[in-house]
Every structure is written in structure tokens, then in C-alpha cells.
Amino acid sequence: MHYHWLNKQNKSRLIVFLAGWSFDFYPFEFLNCKNSDVLFVYDYNTINEDELELLNNCIYSEKILISWSMGVFAGYILKNLFKDYDRKIAVNGTPFPVHDTLGIPQKPFLLTLRHAKTGLEGKFYQNIFNTQEEFEKYSLTPIHRTIENRENELRYLYDRIRKENFKYEKFYDYALISSSDKIIPTKNQINFWQNNVPYKLLESGHFPFYNFTGWDEIAKMQ
């Protein structure tokens, strides 16, 4: 994993954001930080608590975790780091990211894995967004990671998903679910969260962040 401070000015609130597969912080720099220090975590070629050891020394009056897509799975694997956080929000993901009824159905996921390079060069990112306008906006501030790095990340994630055999225990407090998600089916997300936490439907695609102006706004969603 890697991390990057989007804002570090000793604010009273800390927001930790766990990104989805293949992303980095560049497409998110438009979100204002205002009243929060924001730590952006990405690149799951490994998922180890030691890689976020700096969080043990972070003292804030309020701490919020926002996990997106595959980051929802990563957040649950790293739950010991976040167990004392005031709020933990899942955005367009579940702790079971490859699952026929609770995540991405296995067949399309394996197709994505098999053709990851081709997808990363084009259609995958078009499917992330709900409109051509959003995709064009993303294209102005695209991801900087290499395709090889992102391919390896997906292979690592799938290996880790297959090795984990947990029964979900309450961790997340709230879920945001997009009504037009082409990556993780909306109905599968609802299948999981409706029995676990309150959730809100957003009129957006898998990347809902252009609906917001800042991190504080996402953190306060209800």
C-alpha cells in the first residue's frame, strides 16, 4: 500500500480514505479538505497493518474512515486500525468484493482479471463513470500509476480475497450505493448492506465523487 496526505495541517478531524482498485490520488484532488486532514491510501499490491503504522501516532478529536470499492474489503481486513474511529463509511463496495450476490459476480470479475491490460487501456474507466462528461473530466486529471502495477494489484487482491474466509462482524456504520453502478451491481450492494447498516442511494455511477465538493460533505452523509 501507499499513502499520500491530501491535507496535513493539524486539523481536529482526520479522514482516512481507502481508494478502489487501480486508482491513485490525482483524480481526487478537486475535493476540498477544509476542516479535515485527509490521508489517501491506495495501491493494494500488499495489505498490511504495518504499512499504515503512522496512524498509531495520529491524535484527533474525530476520526472517520471512508472506503470505496475494493477499499471496502481492504478496510475490513485492516479493521483493527480503525476500530475506534467515530464513523466508518462504505462507498460502492462490500467486504465480499467477488461474490455472485454480494459483490462483483465471479464470471465478470475473472474476465476483468484475464483482460486487465486491455480494460485499463480503455473501457474499464468509461464504465467507472456514469456519463461521458464525467469521463472527460476524469481524463483531465488521470491516474499516474503504470498498467503493470495495476494489473499486479488486481491479481494480489484476488489471491487475498480467496484466502480470506471470514464471517462479517459489524464494522461499517453507513453505506453509500450508486443507483447506476456498472462495476459492482447495485442490487448486490443492497443485498449485503440492507441487513447490516443504514444506506443511501446516490444518482451516480461507480465513481460518485463528482457529486460532492469536499471530503467533509461525504463524511457527513446520512
C-alpha positions as CSV (number, residue, x, y, z in Angstrom):
1,M,0.0,0.0,0.0
2,H,0.9,3.6,-0.4
3,Y,-0.5,6.7,1.2
4,H,-0.5,10.4,0.4
5,W,-1.6,13.3,2.6
6,L,-4.1,15.4,0.6
7,N,-4.1,17.8,3.6
8,K,-2.0,17.8,6.7
9,Q,-2.5,21.0,8.8
10,N,-3.2,19.6,12.2
11,K,-7.0,19.9,11.9
12,S,-9.2,18.5,14.6
13,R,-10.7,15.9,12.2
14,L,-8.9,13.1,10.4
15,I,-10.4,11.4,7.3
16,V,-8.7,8.3,6.0
17,F,-9.8,7.3,2.5
18,L,-9.2,3.8,1.2
19,A,-9.3,4.0,-2.6
20,G,-10.6,1.4,-5.1
21,W,-8.5,-0.8,-7.3
22,S,-6.2,0.9,-9.8
23,F,-6.7,4.4,-8.5
24,D,-4.4,7.0,-7.0
25,F,-5.0,10.4,-5.5
26,Y,-4.7,12.6,-8.7
27,P,-8.4,12.2,-9.8
28,F,-9.5,13.2,-6.2
29,E,-7.5,16.4,-5.8
30,F,-10.5,18.5,-6.8
31,L,-12.3,17.7,-3.5
32,N,-11.6,20.4,-0.8
33,C,-10.3,19.4,2.6
34,K,-11.4,22.5,4.5
35,N,-11.8,21.3,8.2
36,S,-10.1,17.9,7.9
37,D,-6.7,16.4,7.5
38,V,-7.1,13.8,4.7
39,L,-4.9,10.7,4.3
40,F,-5.4,8.9,0.9
41,V,-4.5,5.2,0.9
42,Y,-4.1,3.3,-2.4
43,D,-2.2,0.6,-4.3
44,Y,-3.2,-2.8,-2.8
45,N,-0.2,-4.8,-4.0
46,T,0.0,-5.6,-0.3
47,I,-2.4,-5.1,2.6
48,N,-0.6,-5.0,5.9
49,E,-1.3,-3.0,9.1
50,D,2.4,-2.2,9.4
51,E,2.2,-0.1,6.2
52,L,-0.1,2.4,8.0
53,E,1.8,2.4,11.3
54,L,1.7,6.2,11.2
55,L,-2.0,6.1,12.1
56,N,-1.0,4.9,15.6
57,N,0.5,8.3,16.3
58,C,-2.3,10.4,14.8
59,I,-4.2,12.2,17.6
60,Y,-7.5,13.8,16.6
61,S,-10.8,14.7,18.3
62,E,-12.7,13.0,15.4
63,K,-11.6,10.2,13.1
64,I,-13.6,9.0,10.1
65,L,-12.9,6.2,7.6
66,I,-14.3,6.4,4.1
67,S,-13.7,3.2,2.0
68,W,-14.5,3.0,-1.7
69,S,-15.0,-0.1,-3.9
70,M,-12.1,-2.6,-3.2
71,G,-11.1,-0.3,-0.4
72,V,-14.2,-1.5,1.5
73,F,-12.6,-5.0,1.5
74,A,-9.2,-3.6,2.5
75,G,-10.8,-1.6,5.3
76,Y,-12.3,-4.7,6.8
77,I,-9.0,-6.6,6.6
78,L,-7.4,-3.6,8.4
79,K,-10.3,-3.2,10.8
80,N,-8.1,-3.3,13.9
81,L,-6.5,0.0,12.8
82,F,-9.9,1.7,12.6
83,K,-12.0,0.1,15.4
84,D,-12.0,3.3,17.5
85,Y,-13.0,5.6,14.6
86,D,-16.1,7.7,15.1
87,R,-17.6,6.8,11.7
88,K,-16.8,4.2,9.1
89,I,-18.5,4.7,5.7
90,A,-18.5,2.2,2.8
91,V,-19.0,3.7,-0.7
92,N,-19.9,1.3,-3.6
93,G,-18.3,-1.8,-2.2
94,T,-18.8,-4.6,0.3
95,P,-16.4,-6.8,2.4
96,F,-17.1,-9.6,-0.2
97,P,-15.9,-7.9,-3.4
98,V,-16.1,-11.1,-5.5
99,H,-19.4,-12.8,-4.8
100,D,-22.3,-13.6,-7.1
101,T,-24.9,-12.0,-4.9
102,L,-23.0,-9.6,-2.5
103,G,-20.3,-8.2,-4.8
104,I,-18.9,-8.5,-8.3
105,P,-20.2,-11.8,-9.8
106,Q,-17.2,-14.2,-10.3
107,K,-17.6,-14.6,-14.0
108,P,-17.3,-10.9,-15.0
109,F,-14.6,-10.4,-12.4
110,L,-12.4,-13.2,-13.9
111,L,-12.9,-11.7,-17.3
112,T,-11.7,-8.4,-16.0
113,L,-8.7,-10.1,-14.4
114,R,-7.9,-12.0,-17.6
115,H,-8.1,-8.9,-19.8
116,A,-6.9,-6.4,-17.3
117,K,-4.4,-4.7,-19.5
118,T,-7.0,-4.1,-22.3
119,G,-9.6,-2.9,-19.8
120,L,-7.2,-0.5,-18.2
121,E,-6.3,1.0,-21.6
122,G,-9.9,1.9,-22.3
123,K,-13.3,0.6,-21.4
124,F,-12.9,0.0,-17.7
125,Y,-12.6,3.7,-16.8
126,Q,-15.5,4.5,-19.1
127,N,-17.6,2.1,-17.1
128,I,-16.5,3.7,-13.9
129,F,-18.3,6.9,-14.7
130,N,-22.0,7.5,-15.3
131,T,-21.7,9.9,-18.2
132,Q,-19.3,10.8,-21.0
133,E,-18.9,14.3,-19.4
134,E,-17.7,12.7,-16.1
135,F,-15.2,10.5,-18.1
136,E,-13.9,13.6,-19.9
137,K,-13.5,15.4,-16.6
138,Y,-11.5,12.4,-15.2
139,S,-9.3,12.5,-18.3
140,L,-8.0,15.9,-17.4
141,T,-6.6,14.5,-14.1
142,P,-6.0,10.8,-14.8
143,I,-4.3,8.1,-12.7
144,H,-0.5,8.2,-12.9
145,R,0.2,4.5,-12.0
146,T,1.6,2.1,-14.6
147,I,-0.7,-0.5,-16.1
148,E,1.6,-3.3,-14.9
149,N,1.3,-2.0,-11.3
150,R,-2.5,-2.0,-11.6
151,E,-2.6,-5.5,-13.1
152,N,-0.4,-6.9,-10.3
153,E,-2.7,-5.2,-7.8
154,L,-5.8,-7.0,-9.1
155,R,-4.0,-10.3,-9.0
156,Y,-2.9,-9.7,-5.4
157,L,-6.4,-8.6,-4.4
158,Y,-8.0,-11.8,-5.9
159,D,-5.5,-14.0,-4.2
160,R,-6.2,-12.2,-0.9
161,I,-9.9,-12.4,-1.4
162,R,-9.7,-16.2,-1.9
163,K,-7.6,-16.7,1.2
164,E,-9.8,-14.7,3.5
165,N,-12.6,-16.8,4.9
166,F,-14.3,-14.5,7.4
167,K,-17.8,-14.2,8.7
168,Y,-18.6,-10.5,8.6
169,E,-18.8,-8.8,12.1
170,K,-20.3,-5.3,12.3
171,F,-17.7,-2.8,11.4
172,Y,-19.0,-0.2,8.9
173,D,-21.7,2.2,10.1
174,Y,-23.1,3.5,6.9
175,A,-23.1,2.8,3.2
176,L,-23.4,4.9,0.1
177,I,-24.6,3.0,-3.0
178,S,-24.8,4.3,-6.6
179,S,-28.0,3.5,-8.5
180,S,-26.2,3.1,-11.8
181,D,-23.1,1.2,-10.7
182,K,-21.6,-0.8,-13.7
183,I,-18.8,-2.3,-11.7
184,I,-20.4,-3.7,-8.5
185,P,-24.1,-4.3,-9.2
186,T,-26.3,-2.0,-7.2
187,K,-28.7,-4.9,-6.2
188,N,-25.7,-6.9,-4.8
189,Q,-24.6,-4.0,-2.7
190,I,-28.1,-3.6,-1.4
191,N,-28.3,-7.3,-0.7
192,F,-25.4,-7.0,1.7
193,W,-25.9,-3.7,3.4
194,Q,-29.7,-3.8,3.9
195,N,-29.2,-6.3,6.7
196,N,-26.2,-4.5,8.2
197,V,-26.3,-0.7,8.2
198,P,-28.4,2.3,7.0
199,Y,-27.6,3.2,3.4
200,K,-28.3,6.0,0.9
201,L,-28.8,5.6,-2.8
202,L,-26.9,8.1,-5.0
203,E,-27.8,9.1,-8.5
204,S,-24.4,8.2,-10.0
205,G,-22.1,5.6,-11.3
206,H,-19.3,3.6,-9.6
207,F,-17.3,6.9,-9.1
208,P,-19.8,9.1,-7.3
209,F,-17.3,11.8,-6.1
210,Y,-18.1,14.4,-8.7
211,N,-21.4,14.7,-6.8
212,F,-19.5,16.3,-3.9
213,T,-17.4,19.4,-3.4
214,G,-15.3,18.2,-0.4
215,W,-14.4,15.4,2.0
216,D,-16.4,16.8,4.9
217,E,-19.5,16.6,2.8
218,I,-19.0,12.9,2.2
219,A,-18.1,12.3,5.8
220,K,-21.4,13.8,7.0
221,M,-23.7,12.0,4.6
222,Q,-26.8,10.4,6.1
